[in-house]
């Protein structure tokens, strides 16, 4: 599951960056770039927090901040 989420995150970040580069080179229309980048951004924000959690220390419940 963790590996699958990492792959989905990598594909999503590619959906944000690659169309931007293609627009910069003039091979993709701006509306298409906006749509693909929006989809990539939403997927990335959903998938990445699921695998990028951090482990809490054993005594984390005893520490006051």
matplotlib code that plots the C-alpha trace (Angstrom):
import matplotlib.pyplot as plt

x = [0.0, 2.8, 4.6, 1.4, 0.8, 4.4, 3.9, 0.6, 2.3, 5.2, 2.7, 0.8, 3.8, 4.8, 1.3, 2.1, 5.6, 5.7, 2.8, 4.4, 7.6, 5.6, 3.8, 7.1, 8.4, 5.1, 3.8, 0.7, -2.1, -2.5, -6.0, -4.8, -1.9, -4.2, -6.6, -3.8, -1.9, -5.1, -5.8, -2.2, -2.3, -5.4, -4.2, -0.9, -2.4, -4.7, -2.1, 1.1, -0.1, -1.2, 2.4, 4.4, 3.4, 6.0, 6.5, 5.9, 8.4, 7.4, 6.9, 5.2, 2.1, 4.2, 5.6, 3.9, 4.5]
y = [0.0, 2.4, 1.8, 2.3, 5.6, 6.7, 5.8, 7.8, 10.8, 10.6, 10.5, 13.3, 15.6, 14.7, 15.8, 19.2, 19.7, 18.1, 20.1, 23.3, 22.5, 21.6, 24.9, 26.7, 25.1, 26.0, 22.5, 22.7, 25.1, 27.0, 25.7, 22.1, 22.8, 24.3, 21.4, 18.7, 20.6, 21.0, 17.3, 16.5, 18.9, 17.5, 13.9, 14.8, 16.5, 13.5, 10.8, 12.2, 12.7, 9.1, 7.8, 10.7, 10.5, 10.7, 8.3, 9.8, 9.1, 6.5, 9.1, 11.7, 11.6, 12.6, 15.8, 19.2, 21.9]
z = [0.0, 0.9, -2.4, -4.4, -2.7, -3.4, -7.1, -7.2, -5.6, -8.1, -11.0, -9.6, -9.2, -12.8, -13.8, -12.3, -13.7, -17.1, -18.6, -17.2, -19.1, -22.2, -22.0, -21.6, -24.8, -26.6, -27.2, -24.9, -24.6, -21.3, -20.6, -20.9, -18.6, -16.0, -16.1, -15.9, -13.2, -11.1, -11.3, -10.4, -7.4, -6.0, -6.3, -4.8, -1.8, -1.2, -1.7, -0.2, 3.5, 3.6, 3.2, 4.4, 8.1, 10.8, 13.6, 17.0, 19.8, 22.4, 25.1, 23.0, 25.1, 28.2, 26.6, 27.0, 24.5]

ax = plt.figure().add_subplot(projection="3d")
ax.plot(x, y, z, "-o")
ax.set_aspect("equal")
plt.show()
